[in-house]
């Protein structure tokens, strides 16, 4: 009996599987039949791309009660890094995935860094409660850009050196958006934070970050435990979009 695995995207949960048989009436012997088992291999995320885009939003109240395996988070980040666009394919995007105790360690570092750098009243009113909220989540992804990767393009094509910093920022944003959307499709709540540069040095020391990596953002993820802080309001698309020639 031969088994064929066939990728199939549907509305089933990723844990589901279907198997059916096709009888093929051809053989070297008239009385013999070949049975093929066609197994439907479910993609990990089964919602459409548009639904994932619509569902992506900033969710801040998160817990660490997560049943999605760490291997799936790693796969999402790996695929995002591999396939998100970069200027001249410089592949400058970098990411550090922190989960569980390492995630909480990062927010402890952010707490100590903020406490030493901002006025006490501001820290107690603004920074301390927010950092506590982020620490309660499951994981944080640190997004970096490699200066060496960008510099290599600048040396190869000096004509673009003044634009490369801006273009790599665009690429970093696309990488962050890609991973955010994929995490949303898995059922995570996500928010994007910017505690750099105050936490840069402490994070670099703790996780042995290469000197040419520049920290851009921190993506917090976990199990959603509350709604958005405020409902999103949309300005009319007609005021923000123009079409000619259609």
N, C-alpha and C positions, 0 to 999 in steps of 0.2 A: 504494500500500500504506500502510495506517495503522498506527502503532505506539502501543500503550498501555502506559504504565508503571504497574505495580500493586504497591504495597507488600506484602511477604510476609515473614513471620517463620518461620524454620525452623531445622533443625539444621545447615544448610550453613555453611561458613566465609564470612566477609564478602567474601572474594576470589572466591567462586564466583558464577556466574550461570547461569540456565536460560532457555531460550527454547523456546516451543512455538507451534504454529499452530492456530487454530480456523477451520474453514471455515463460513461463514455462507451458507446457501442462500437468500438473499433479495437481490433486485436489481431495478432497473427493466427490465433485460433478462434474459430467461429463461436465456440461456447464460452470463451473467456471474456470477462469484462474488467475494465480497469476502474477502480474507485479512487477519486481524488478528494481529499479532505481540504476544504478551503476555510481557513480560520481567519476571522476578521480581527485584525490587530488594531485595537483602539488607540488613538492618539491620547497622550496624557491630558491634554486640554481639548474638550470637545465643543466649546462654544465658538461661535464665529469670530473672526477678527473684529468686525464692526461691533459686536456685542461686548467684546473685551475692551475696545476703545471707549465705548459708551460707559462701561462699568468702572473704568479707571477713575479714581478720585483720591483726594487726600483723606485718609482715615487715621486719626491720631490715637484714639483710645483702643489699644491692642493688648492682648495677653500672650503669654508664652505657651498656652495650651494648644499645641499644634500637632496634628497627626499626619501632615504631609512629610515624607522622608527628606532628610538633608540631601540625599543624592539627587532628588528632583530639583531642589534649589540650585545645587551645583550645576546640574544640567542646563537649567534656564540661563544662568550667568555665563556658562561656557558657550552656549549657542548664541547668546547676545553678543559676546565679545567677538566670536568668529564671524558673524554675519552682519553686524551693524556697519554702515558705511563710514569710511574715513577719507580725508583728502589725500589724493594720489596713493591710496591704499597704504598709508603710512602706519596703520594699525597701532595707533598711539594709546588707545583706551586700555585702562588697567582696572582691576577690581580686586578687593579683598573682602571675602565673605566671612562674617563673624556670626556665630550662633551660640545660643545657650550662655555658658559662663563667659565666653569671649565677648559676646555682644554686651553683656552687663558690665564687663570690665571697661569696654570703650566708653560707656556712658558714665562710669565712675571717673574716668580720666577727663571727660568733658565737664563733669561737675566740678572737679578740682581746678581745672584750667579756667573755667568761667568764674569761679569763686575768687580766684587770684587776680583776675583781670578786669572785672566790671565792678561798679560801685555796689556796696553791700545791699542797699535798698532795692536796686534794680535786680540784683541776683536773687534775693529772697522773693520778690514779687513776680518776676518773669522767668528767670532761668531755672531756678530750683524746681518749681512744680512741673515745668515742661520736660526737663531732663528726667525727672522721676517717672513721668508718663512714658517717655520713650524707652526707658530702662525696663519697663514692665513687658515690653514686646519680646519677640522670639529671636530676632536677628537684625543685623545691620550690614549693608553692603557699602563699603567705602569705594568711591569712584575717583580714580586718578587719571592723569594724563602724563605720558612719558615725554619729557623734554628731549631726550636723546632721539626718539623716533621722529619727532617733529624737526629737530635740527638736521637730521639726515636728509630730509626732503629739501630743506632750505639750502643746504650745501650743494645738493644735486641740481636745484633749480632756484638760483638766487633771485630770480624775477618775482617769486611768490613769497619771499621770506617775510615781507611786511604783513601779508594776509594770513599766513599759516596759523598764528595764534588765534585769530578769530575763527578760522575754519575748523581747527581742532576743538574749539569750544562748541561749535555746532555739532561736531561728531560726538562729543561727550554727551550733549543733550539728547541726541538720538539714541545713544546706547542706554542712557538712563530711562528714556521713555519706553524703549523696547522691553527692557527687563521689568519695568513697572507694570506694563500691560500684561506681560506673561505671568507675573506673580498674581496679578488680579484674576487672570483666567484660571489660576489654580485654586482661588478662593481666599488668598491672603488679603488682609488689609495693609495698605502701604502709605507712607508719607515720605516726602523728601525734605531733608534738613541741611543746613549750612552752618556748622559750628567751626568751620575753618575760617581764618587761620589759627584761632586760639588753641585748637587741639592738635594741630599738625605735628609739632615736635614730639609730643607725648605718644601719639599714635605711631609715628615713624620709629621711635625707639622701641616701643613694645612689640611691634610686629615686623621689625627688620625691613622697613620700607626702603627701596633704593633711593639714593639721593636725588635722582633726576625725576622721580615721580612727584607730581603736584596734586594735592588733594582738592577736588572740586565739590563733592557733595557726599551726603550720607543718606542712604535709603533704609528706613526702618520698616520692618514687616513683622506681622504676627496675625493672630486670630482676631478678627473684628469683634469688639465688645460694645460698640456704640455707634451712632450715626455720625455723619459729618457735623462739624461744629455749626455750619450754616449751609442752607441749601444753595446750590449754585444757580445764579441768574444768568440768562443768556441775552446778550444784545442781538437785535435782528441780524441774521446772516446777510440780508440784502444790503446792509450798510457796510459790510466788511468784505464783500466779494463782488468782483466784476467779471463779466464774460463777454467776449467779442468774437464774432464770426460763427457762432453756433446757430 
